[in-house]
Each structure stands twice: as C-alpha cells, then as structure tokens.
Amino acid sequence: RELTSAAHHFREVTRLDPMRAAAYVNLGAVLNLLTQFDDAIAALRRGIQLDGTRVEAFYNLGLVYRRKGQY
C-alpha cells in the first residue's frame, strides 16, 4: 500500500501518455485514498472525458464525493 509512490507513477503515466484514461482513473482512486479529494475528482473527470464507458471511473467518483460529504 505505497499510495504516495503509486500516485507518483500514475502521474508519470499521464504525463507520458495523456490520452490513457485508465491511468487517470487509477490516479483518482489512489488520490481518494490519500484524501486529496479535489485532485481525485479532477483525475477521475479527465478519465471519464477520455473514455465515458469506464464504469470504475464513475464508481470511484461517487466514492470521492461520498467521502467529501457531497451526496
């Protein structure tokens, strides 16, 4: 559970391949666990923008909003 390291690596993937939706979705999930909610939302929304069929992106976005208390 090296979340900080995982976030760093997912950020690097998005830098190298900014069209890779899965990297943004995974980054958003990790940032949620790190309680970096606004950054998590931004990453997940970017992932959804790139590939609106990724249900895990919507699921993780819901988790972030729940943790923020925004139902």
C-alpha atoms as one frame of an Amber mdcrd trajectory, in Angstrom:
protein
   0.000   0.000   0.000   2.564   2.530  -1.115  -0.032   5.059  -2.154   2.257
   8.064  -2.490   4.535   6.099  -4.786   1.557   4.805  -6.778   0.228   8.347
  -7.233   3.634   9.469  -8.445   3.804   6.657 -11.003   0.255   7.198 -12.266
   1.014  10.909 -12.666   4.075   9.961 -14.675   1.986   7.695 -16.921  -0.497
  10.515 -17.546   2.391  12.829 -18.396   3.861  10.327 -20.861   0.510   9.284
 -22.328  -2.115  11.962 -21.648  -4.780  10.032 -23.563  -4.663   6.929 -21.324
  -7.983   7.022 -19.480  -7.136   4.098 -17.197  -4.167   5.963 -15.732  -6.402
   8.891 -14.742  -8.968   6.541 -13.220  -6.311   4.742 -11.190  -4.723   8.038
 -10.180  -8.107   9.297  -8.997  -8.692   6.171  -6.938  -5.285   6.485  -5.279
  -5.717  10.200  -4.613  -9.054   9.437  -2.970  -7.284   7.065  -0.586  -4.723
   9.801   0.110  -7.648  12.182   0.922  -6.650  14.500  -1.934 -10.267  14.762
  -2.948 -10.200  17.714  -5.345  -7.270  16.256  -7.273  -9.014  12.870  -7.292
 -12.148  14.431  -8.772 -10.132  16.197 -11.458  -8.298  12.998 -12.418 -11.486
  10.923 -12.500 -13.334  13.523 -14.559 -10.443  13.534 -17.047 -10.610   9.748
 -17.241 -14.354   9.938 -17.897 -13.805  12.624 -20.526 -11.341  10.356 -22.337
 -13.462   7.204 -22.018 -17.023   7.599 -20.799 -17.586   3.834 -20.797 -15.282
   3.147 -17.816 -17.772   2.322 -15.074 -14.999   2.184 -12.461 -14.375   5.875
 -13.069 -17.968   6.746 -12.181 -17.878   4.403  -9.180 -14.677   5.973  -7.843
 -16.023   9.462  -8.481 -19.039   8.580  -6.350 -16.743   7.324  -3.595 -14.835
  10.607  -3.573 -17.999  12.683  -3.365 -19.283  10.474  -0.557 -16.063  10.947
   1.403 -16.402  14.690   0.891 -19.960  14.513   2.211 -21.389  15.704  -1.099
 -24.289  13.447  -1.881
